[in-house]
Amino acid sequence: MPGTRRTRRRWRVGAAWGTVAIALLIVSPTAGGQQPPQPPRVKALLISSGAFHDYLHQTRAFVEAINAAVPVDWTIALQGSRNGTTTRYPIYDRTDWASGFDIVVHNECSADVGDPEFIRRITGAHRAGRVPAMVIHCAMHSYRSATVDDWREFLGVTSRVHTPQFRIPVRWTADPIVSGLPADWVTPMDELYVIEKLWPGARPLASAVDYRDQQSYPVAWVHEAGGVRVFGTSLGHGNATWDDPVYQQLLVRGFNWAVGRDARPVTAGR
């Protein structure tokens, strides 16, 4: 039909787990019909791999949710091993690894890497290029064995442990980023991360109560440090959370905020 805009999606996945693997999701319009003006496309890098989680499912769910709301050209790095917590992701081998991207999404899990030089190569690239970030779930427990605080300060939170899984009732703040999200949202089975410290410059968007000691902890926040915008959420352990429409809306809003787009309510999901 004239004026109908269609897209063609193609996944191309590289080598197997345990080696360097890069996947590209290419989204392009087909010919036919005059196209309305489109907002600038976002160049995004998603680092999504490690132990304990279904990263292939999470990657698909995340990319499809964001693509429903924002025009994005993705580079997706699936690197390292699903066994253990000592992966040093090869993408970080270069000091300028974040160059050319409008945002980097960290959905990685590497708790027992503590090399300060390696960690500072990650945070340094963000700061040198003023590259915004999203940090999701196990990213908060990555590099937790480090004696330096560079990664934790970049995240905006310090966390080292989490609760057993339970269905988590979430309380939103009055921040406009989360305005209008369902007030009665309860997550699927997920982990509540114990936040030891909220760093200066971070502000909570949502919180939840640990059922064991009735302490409240942030579960989503935004952080600005050194001129770099960072959106974070500690939620996202299982596939059911990633498939949840409210969680997807939270991710879309965080993505929009991080890249400086309007954070008006949007509908995300498949």
C-alpha positions in Angstrom: 0.0 0.0 0.0 1.3 3.5 -0.8 2.8 5.2 2.2 3.2 2.0 4.2 6.6 1.7 5.8 7.9 -1.7 6.4 11.2 -2.9 7.9 13.4 -5.8 7.2 15.2 -7.3 10.2 18.2 -9.7 9.9 20.2 -11.1 12.7 23.8 -12.1 11.9 25.6 -13.9 14.8 29.3 -14.5 14.9 31.3 -17.2 16.5 30.3 -19.5 19.4 30.4 -18.6 23.1 33.9 -18.5 24.5 35.3 -16.5 21.6 34.7 -13.0 20.3 31.3 -12.8 18.7 29.6 -9.8 17.2 26.0 -9.8 16.1 24.5 -7.0 14.0 20.8 -6.3 13.9 20.1 -4.5 10.7 16.9 -2.6 10.4 16.2 -0.9 7.1 13.1 0.5 5.3 11.9 -1.1 2.1 11.3 0.9 -1.0 7.8 2.2 -1.9 5.9 5.2 -0.8 7.1 8.6 0.4 8.6 8.3 3.9 7.8 10.9 6.6 10.7 12.7 8.2 12.5 10.4 10.6 14.4 11.3 13.8 18.1 10.8 13.7 19.1 7.1 14.2 20.9 6.2 17.4 24.2 4.2 17.1 24.1 1.8 20.0 26.5 -0.8 21.3 25.0 -3.6 23.5 27.4 -5.8 25.5 25.3 -8.8 26.6 27.0 -11.9 27.9 28.3 -13.8 30.9 27.1 -16.4 33.4 23.8 -17.1 35.1 21.3 -15.5 32.6 19.8 -16.2 29.2 21.6 -13.5 27.3 20.4 -14.4 23.8 16.8 -14.1 25.0 17.5 -10.9 26.9 19.2 -9.4 23.8 16.3 -10.1 21.5 13.7 -8.8 24.0 15.7 -5.7 24.7 16.5 -4.8 21.1 12.9 -5.4 19.9 11.5 -3.3 22.8 13.8 -0.4 22.0 13.3 -0.7 18.3 9.5 -0.3 18.8 10.1 3.2 20.1 13.5 4.5 18.9 15.3 4.2 15.5 18.5 2.4 16.4 21.4 0.9 14.5 22.8 -1.8 16.8 26.2 -3.4 17.3 25.8 -6.3 19.7 28.8 -7.9 21.4 28.2 -11.4 22.7 31.6 -12.3 24.2 33.2 -14.4 26.8 32.1 -17.6 28.6 28.7 -18.6 30.2 30.7 -20.5 32.8 32.4 -18.5 35.6 32.7 -14.9 36.5 36.2 -14.0 35.2 35.5 -12.9 31.7 37.5 -10.0 30.4 35.5 -8.9 27.4 37.7 -8.4 24.3 35.8 -5.4 23.2 37.5 -3.5 26.0 41.0 -4.2 24.8 41.2 -0.8 23.0 41.2 2.5 24.9 38.8 4.0 22.4 36.4 1.0 22.3 33.3 3.3 22.7 34.2 5.7 19.9 31.4 6.3 17.4 28.6 5.2 19.6 25.8 7.4 20.9 25.1 5.0 23.8 26.6 1.8 25.3 24.3 -0.7 27.1 26.1 -2.8 29.7 24.3 -6.1 30.3 27.4 -8.1 31.3 28.3 -10.3 34.2 31.9 -10.5 35.3 32.1 -10.3 39.1 35.6 -11.6 39.7 37.6 -9.3 37.4 39.4 -6.7 39.6 42.2 -5.4 37.4 42.1 -1.6 37.9 43.6 -0.8 34.5 41.0 -3.0 32.7 38.1 -1.4 34.7 39.4 2.2 34.1 39.7 1.4 30.4 35.9 0.8 30.4 34.9 3.9 32.4 37.6 6.0 30.8 36.2 5.5 27.3 32.7 6.7 28.5 34.2 9.8 30.1 36.6 10.7 27.3 33.9 10.5 24.7 31.0 11.6 26.9 29.2 8.4 25.8 26.0 7.7 27.7 25.3 4.3 29.2 22.6 1.9 30.4 23.6 -0.6 33.1 21.4 -3.5 33.7 21.1 -6.2 36.5 24.4 -8.1 36.7 26.4 -5.1 35.5 26.0 -3.9 39.1 27.8 -7.0 40.4 30.4 -6.9 37.7 33.9 -6.0 38.8 32.8 -6.2 42.4 36.0 -7.8 43.5 37.9 -4.7 42.5 39.5 -2.7 45.3 39.0 0.6 43.3 35.6 2.3 43.1 35.8 3.5 39.5 33.1 1.1 38.2 30.8 1.6 41.2 31.1 5.3 41.0 30.3 5.2 37.3 27.2 3.0 37.9 26.0 5.4 40.6 25.5 2.5 43.1 27.5 0.0 45.1 26.0 -3.5 45.4 27.6 -6.8 46.2 24.7 -9.2 47.2 21.1 -9.8 46.3 18.1 -11.5 47.8 16.6 -14.8 46.8 14.2 -14.5 44.0 10.7 -13.2 44.7 8.0 -11.2 43.1 9.0 -7.6 43.8 6.4 -4.8 44.4 8.0 -1.7 42.8 7.4 1.8 44.1 8.0 4.6 41.6 9.2 8.1 42.5 7.6 11.3 41.3 10.4 11.7 38.6 8.9 12.5 35.2 11.0 9.7 33.6 8.7 7.1 35.2 5.5 9.2 35.2 2.4 7.1 34.4 4.0 3.7 34.9 1.6 1.3 36.7 1.6 2.1 40.4 0.7 -1.5 41.3 3.5 -3.2 39.3 4.9 -6.4 40.8 7.8 -8.0 38.9 7.9 -11.6 37.9 10.3 -13.7 40.0 13.5 -11.5 40.2 16.4 -10.6 42.5 16.4 -7.5 44.7 20.0 -6.1 44.8 21.1 -4.7 48.1 22.4 -1.2 47.4 25.0 -0.3 49.9 25.6 3.2 48.6 23.9 5.6 46.2 26.7 7.8 44.8 26.6 11.6 44.6 24.8 12.6 41.4 22.5 9.6 41.4 18.7 9.9 42.0 16.3 6.9 42.4 13.4 6.3 40.0 12.0 3.3 41.8 12.6 1.3 45.0 11.5 -2.0 46.6 11.6 -3.5 50.0 13.6 -6.5 51.0 11.1 -8.9 52.5 13.6 -10.2 55.0 14.5 -7.0 56.9 12.0 -4.5 55.5 14.8 -2.3 54.2 14.1 -0.3 51.0 16.6 -0.2 48.1 16.7 1.5 44.7 15.8 -0.7 41.8 16.1 2.0 39.0 18.0 5.3 39.0 19.7 7.8 36.8 23.2 9.2 37.4 25.3 12.0 35.9 28.9 12.0 36.6 31.6 13.8 34.7 29.1 14.9 32.1 28.1 11.3 31.3 24.4 10.2 31.6 23.9 6.7 33.1 20.5 4.9 33.5 20.6 1.8 35.7 18.2 -0.9 36.9 19.1 -3.9 39.1 16.0 -5.8 37.9 16.3 -8.3 35.0 17.4 -11.7 36.2 14.9 -13.9 34.4 13.3 -14.0 30.9 9.9 -13.3 32.4 11.1 -9.9 33.6 12.5 -9.1 30.2 9.3 -10.1 28.6 7.2 -7.9 31.0 5.7 -4.9 29.2 6.2 -2.6 32.2 9.9 -3.6 32.5 10.3 -2.9 28.8 8.7 0.5 29.1 11.2 1.3 31.9 14.0 0.3 29.7 12.8 2.4 26.8 12.4 5.4 29.0 15.9 4.9 30.4 17.3 4.6 26.9 15.5 7.8 25.8 16.8 9.7 28.9 20.3 8.5 28.4 20.5 9.7 24.8 18.8 12.9 25.6 15.4 12.2 24.0 12.0 13.2 25.4 11.0 10.8 28.3 7.3 11.0 27.6 5.3 7.8 28.1 5.8 5.3 25.3 4.5 1.9 24.6 7.2 -0.7 24.4 6.9 -4.4 23.8 6.2 -6.9 21.1 
